[in-house]
């Protein structure tokens, strides 16, 4: 008898990733509806800058050619959430920018105020990618606590 699971004809990996990305959409939709962030909540959103549908200023693509993390906290505007992604206005070194980010490009979502995090499988093959720096948009930066509480990390690259 083999310990290896049979290959599934149902794309469970994709279904779970899509459902978890919907959590990000719902949370951002709540912020959009409320007109701002409740309490001390704020978000770090990491995304692939070269993913299909991402539309960010050229100088940001040049600075972050692979992946970038933005902070949604004090200084953001025009948050619009759509079924397939979101757009938001942020400032980088006092230069305003509009970012359009599809949910499929998002690789991480963290709310450090409540130690909540989601990490997503990249949709493209990204083995051995270098670590990236935080984008440094004009919002205060706090370091998320990574004690494991309320953190969901999914890695579908290993078969059990």
C-alpha positions in Angstrom: 0.0 0.0 0.0 1.4 3.4 -0.9 1.6 6.4 1.5 1.4 8.8 -1.4 -2.0 10.4 -2.0 -3.5 10.0 -5.4 -3.6 13.1 -7.7 -6.9 14.9 -7.3 -9.1 15.8 -10.2 -10.6 18.6 -8.2 -8.4 21.7 -7.9 -8.5 22.0 -4.1 -5.4 24.2 -4.0 -6.9 26.8 -6.3 -10.3 26.7 -4.5 -8.8 27.3 -1.1 -6.5 30.1 -2.4 -9.5 31.8 -4.0 -11.5 31.5 -0.8 -8.7 33.0 1.3 -8.2 35.8 -1.2 -12.0 36.5 -0.8 -11.3 37.2 2.9 -9.0 40.0 1.9 -11.7 41.4 -0.5 -14.3 41.2 2.2 -12.1 43.0 4.8 -11.2 45.7 2.4 -14.9 46.0 1.3 -15.8 46.5 5.0 -13.2 49.3 5.2 -14.5 50.9 2.0 -18.1 50.7 3.2 -17.2 52.2 6.6 -15.2 55.0 5.1 -12.1 54.1 7.1 -10.3 51.6 9.3 -12.0 50.7 12.6 -10.0 51.1 15.8 -6.3 50.3 15.6 -6.6 48.0 12.6 -4.2 48.5 9.7 -3.0 46.2 7.0 0.2 45.1 5.3 -0.6 43.8 1.8 2.1 42.1 -0.2 1.7 41.5 -3.9 3.5 40.6 -7.1 4.3 43.8 -9.0 4.6 42.0 -12.3 1.4 40.0 -12.0 -1.3 40.4 -14.7 -3.6 43.3 -14.0 -1.3 45.1 -11.5 -1.2 48.8 -12.4 1.3 50.8 -10.4 3.5 53.8 -11.3 6.6 52.9 -13.3 9.0 54.2 -10.5 7.5 51.7 -8.1 7.9 48.8 -10.6 11.5 49.8 -11.1 12.1 49.9 -7.3 10.1 46.7 -6.6 10.4 44.6 -9.8 9.1 41.4 -8.2 7.1 42.0 -5.0 6.1 44.9 -2.8 4.4 45.5 0.5 2.0 48.4 1.1 0.6 49.7 4.3 -3.1 50.7 4.6 -3.3 52.8 7.7 -3.4 56.5 8.1 -2.8 58.0 4.7 -4.8 56.3 2.0 -7.7 57.4 -0.2 -10.1 56.3 -2.9 -10.2 52.7 -1.7 -12.4 50.9 -4.2 -13.0 47.1 -3.9 -14.2 45.1 -6.9 -14.9 41.4 -7.2 -11.4 40.7 -8.8 -9.2 43.3 -6.9 -8.9 46.7 -5.4 -7.5 50.1 -6.1 -6.2 52.6 -3.5 -4.4 55.9 -3.4 -1.2 56.0 -1.4 1.7 58.4 -1.0 5.3 57.4 -1.6 7.8 60.1 -0.5 5.0 62.7 -0.6 4.2 61.7 -4.2 0.6 60.5 -4.6 0.0 57.3 -6.5 -2.9 55.2 -7.6 -2.4 51.4 -7.3 -4.6 48.8 -8.9 -4.1 45.3 -7.5 -6.0 42.1 -8.5 -6.5 39.7 -5.6 -4.7 37.1 -7.7 -1.5 39.1 -7.3 -1.7 39.3 -3.4 0.7 37.0 -1.6 0.3 38.2 1.9 -2.2 40.1 4.1 -1.4 41.0 7.7 -3.4 43.0 10.3 -0.8 43.4 13.1 -3.4 45.1 15.4 -4.9 41.6 16.0 -2.1 39.3 15.0 -4.0 38.1 12.0 -2.2 37.0 8.8 -2.8 35.2 5.6 -0.1 34.0 3.2 -0.9 32.9 -0.3 0.7 30.6 -2.8 2.1 32.7 -5.6 0.3 32.0 -8.9 3.6 31.9 -10.8 6.6 29.7 -10.1 8.6 31.8 -7.6 11.2 29.4 -6.1 14.4 31.0 -4.7 13.1 34.6 -5.0 15.1 37.2 -3.1 13.6 38.9 0.0 12.0 42.2 -0.8 12.0 45.4 1.2 8.8 47.1 2.4 7.6 49.8 0.0 7.7 52.5 2.6 4.6 54.4 1.6 4.0 57.4 3.9 2.4 55.6 6.8 3.8 54.6 10.2 5.4 51.2 10.1 4.9 48.6 12.9 6.5 45.2 12.9 3.9 42.4 12.9 4.1 40.0 15.8 4.6 36.5 14.5 3.8 34.4 17.5 1.6 32.0 15.5 -1.8 33.2 16.9 -4.5 33.7 14.3 -2.0 33.1 11.5 -2.9 31.0 8.5 -0.1 29.9 6.3 -0.8 27.5 3.5 1.9 25.8 1.4 0.6 23.6 -1.3 4.0 22.8 -2.7 4.5 19.7 -0.5 2.6 16.5 -1.0 1.9 14.4 2.0 
